[in-house]
Amino acid sequence: MVENIPEDIVKDFQFICRLHEQAVCDHDKCREFSENLSELLIRLEDMEFYRLADRIMGILLNCKPKDASHCEKANLVGEMLKEITKELPK
């Protein structure tokens, strides 16, 4: 990834990834994941990290928390998160 992403953003993204692992079967965690990812998107746009913000927006487009049912796109969202994680500084 070309953008020089600050360490606090990377740590927040890692927290969001862990939250997604918990959210697959927990509606409250799913909603928390979506809200945290939305907040991160706003921060990235404010900091002008548009490439990463676009990728986060793609995840949010596939993330639709539902009551009383399993997430249909959990695997897709998980893979999208992994792809971003590979490109972020460790």
HUNORSUL-V270436 format. One record per run of one state. SS is the DSSP state (@ for helix, = for strand, . for the rest). FROM is the first residue (numbers start at 1). LEN is the number of residues. If there is no record, write none. Layout:
BEGIN
ss = (SS | SS)
from = (FROM | FROM)
len = (LEN | LEN)
END
This chain:
BEGIN
ss = (. | @ | . | @ | . | @ | . | @ | .)
from = (1 | 7 | 24 | 27 | 47 | 50 | 63 | 74 | 88)
len = (6 | 17 | 3 | 20 | 3 | 13 | 11 | 14 | 3)
END
